[in-house]
């Protein structure tokens, strides 16, 4: 019997479903070899259920900084399952959700089917397929670090209206501030070969020049908002399994990851829940 099989025998039914979904993915797509657009294939369910949303204050900031209103036309690039897209649809905007991954895109279409102003687009940052000069605001949530930046910038300039804006956004999970946050991050660093390779904070760190090269020097503004998730056991495992950098089933550190997650939840849950804290960072400007 494999380690994952042994572990699943002790899990509740919901946890088994999450782990089975993960196992299907890692069998089909070894993490270090896949196109970024494919990294989340078969994880659309976990992503939609267990990734954090975005504070409503993000809209207020964009209203002040970019002139966003309900008539603004939005391109949500790398829109995934529509978590960020929903923020603008609820604001009354027409939103083009541009997503290259079929399963993520289909999940968004199902989740957002009640919004007439949602337009699902099979495209990517470097080739959105949108018409010239049609977009007021390009919004990229948890996605910019996957883009071929030079090609994406050229495409953004093509589809933006004159004086249009770009907003790059991340829910940045805190890695310190509590023993739970630090212990969880330490586990990921210990068991994931891919964690550092795909960590978006490399480009948003204060010493990085990536954003300056993209926007231009002093041509963007950063605003930070507090955010959090309160998750039960199923949510805790699901949140972890929604990440593309977790080790594959046949990786030698996979059993240690499962064991570590169980120990962390057992030690730090309060009334069955654990709390992830985030800083929602929004970088808004013209390009």
N, C-alpha and C positions, 0 to 999 in steps of 0.2 A: 504494500500500500504506500502511495506517495505521501510526502509531508502535507500537501494541500488536502489530500483525501482524509488524512488523520485529523487535521484541523477542522475540516468541514463536519465531521461526525459530532463535534462538540458545539457547533454553532446553531443558533436559532435559524428558522427557515429563511427569514429576510436576509440574514448575513450570508447564508449559503448562496442565495441568488446573486448577491453582489459579487461574491468571490468567483462564482461560475462565470459571470459576465467578464470579469477581469481575466480569468484563465483563457477564455476563448480569444480574447484580444492578444494576449502575449504569445499564444501559440501561433497566431497568424502574422503578427507584426513584431519581430524583435526590435527593441526600441532604438538601437543605435543605427539601424539601416533604413529607416523609413523616411519618406517625404514628410515634411512637417504637416502637410494637409492630411496625411493618413494616420498621424500619431494617435488620434482620438477615435478612430474607427472602432466600433463595437463598445465604446464607452459613452455614447450619447445619453443613455438612460441615467448613468451615474452622474454625468456632468450636469444634466438638467436638474436633477433632484438635489445634488449635494454641493454645488458651487455657490458661493455667496452672491447676493444681488448687489445693487449699487444704491447708495443713499439718495433720497430725493434732493438733497442739497446740491448734488452734482448739476441738476437742471438749473437751479437758481444761479450757480456760478457761471454756467454757460450762457444764461440769459444776460448776465452782466458783462461777461467777457467777449461774447461773440454776437450778441443781439438775437440769440435764439428766441423764437416764439412758436406758437402752434402752427404757423404757416411755413416754417422752415422745412426744407427737404433734406432728409438725413440719409447718408450712406453709412451703414454699420458694416465695416470691413472686417472679415473674420468673425462673423456674427454668431457662429456656433449654434447652440440650441435656442438662441433668442433671449438670453437673460438681459443683456444690455439693450437689445431692440425693444423689449417691453417697456423700458423706462420712457422712451420717446413716443411709443404708440399711445401710452396712457396720457401723454402730454398733448395728444391730438395731431402729432406729426405724421407725414408720409415718410415711411422708412424702407429703404432698399437694404435688405439683409443679404450681403454678399458672402457666400460661404462655399469653399471648394469641396468640403467633405460631405458626401451624400447623406450619410446617416445622421450627421449633426444637422444638416439642412432640412431633412425630412422631419426630424424631431421638432425643429422650430416651426415648420409649416403646420404641424399638428397642434402644437401648444398655442400658436398665435392665430389659429384659423378664424377666430372671432373678430379679428381686426381687419377691416376692409382696406386700410391704408398700409398694410404690410405687403411688400413685394419681395418675394424670394428669388434670389439670383444665384445661379450656378456660375461662380466666378471667383477670382482671387485678387489679392491686393495689386499684383503686377498686371492683371488683365481683368478688370471688373466687368467688361462688356457694356457698361453704362454709356449713354450718349455724352457728347462734349458739353461742358459748362451747364450741368443740370443740378448740381448739389450745392447746398448752402453750408452744410457742416459734415465733415467726415469724422466718424467716431470709431475708434479702435480700442476694444476692451480685451485685455489679456491676450493680445494678438500681435502687436507690432514687432515683438522680438523674433517672430517667425518669418517676417517678411524679408525679401530681397530689397533692401532699403532704397537703393538708387532707382531701380525700376518702379518700385511702389511710389516714390515721390513723383516721378514723371507721370505716372498714371493719375495720381491725385491731382496734379496741376491740370491735367486734361479735363477731368470731370468736375472740378470745382468751378463755381461761378466766380466772377470777379469779386474780390474781397471776401471770398469764402474762408472758412476756418477748418483746422484739423485739431481734434482732441484725442490724445493718447492716454489711455486709462488702465490702471492696474489696481486690483485688490491685493495689496502686499501683506502677506501673512507675517505677523510679528514673530520673531524668533527669540525674544527675551521679554522680560517684564513679569514673568511668572515661571515657576518650576515646570509646569506643564508645557508651556510654549517652548522652553529651552530643551527639555527632554525629548519632545517630539521632533524638533529640528535636528537634534543630535542623532536621533535614530535614522532620519532620512539621509543625513550626510554619511552615516556609517554604512548603510546598506545599498545606497544607490550610486552606481557609477556615473549615472547620467544627470544627477541633481545639479551639480555645478555647471555642466555644459549648457543646460537650457534655462538657467536661472536668469530671469529678466532683469534682476537688480544690478547685473553687470553694466547695463546700459543706462539705468536710472540713478546709479550711484553718483554722488556729488562730483567725483573726479572723472566721470565719463564724459567724453565729448560727442557721443552719438547723437543726443538730442539737439545739441548746438549745431552740429553739421546738418541735421535734418531741417530744423526750423530756421536756422540762422542765429547768429549771436544776438542775445538779448531780445529775441523775437517771439518768445513764448513766456507763459506764466504758469507756475505750479501752484495748485491748491490741494490741500490734504484734508480729508474728512475721516473721522473715526467710523469703524464698521465692525461688526461681530457676527458670529454664528453660534447658536446654542444647539448642540447636536447630541442625540442619544447614541446608543451603541451602534446601531445600524448606520446612522448618519456619519459617525466618526470613521467607521471603516469605509463607507461609501465616499466620503470626502477624500480620503487617502487614495482610494482606487480610481478616482477621477483624474489623477495626475498622470502625465505621460512618462514620467521618469522613474516610476517604481520598477524594481528589478523583475526580470522575467521569471516565469515559474521554474525554469531549469537553471537559474542563476544560483550559485552557492550561498548567496546571502538572502535568498527568498524566505527560507524557513525562519531566519533570524528576524526578518521584518515582521512576519506574522506574529511570532512570539513577542517581539517588542511592542507591537501595537496592542496586543492583548494585555500585556503588563502595564502599559501606560494608561489604558482605559481603566483597568482595575484599580490603579493607584490614585488616579486624579479625578474620576467622575464624582460628581456631587448630585445625589438624588437621581443617578442614572444619566446625567448630562455632563459634557465637557464644553468649554468655551474657547473657540478660536477668535483671536482679536486681529484686526486688520487696520492698515492705513490705506484708504482709497485715494490714490494719487492721480490727479488729472493735470496733464500738460496741454495747454491750449494756446494756439497761435496761428499765424499765417505762414505759408511756405513760399 
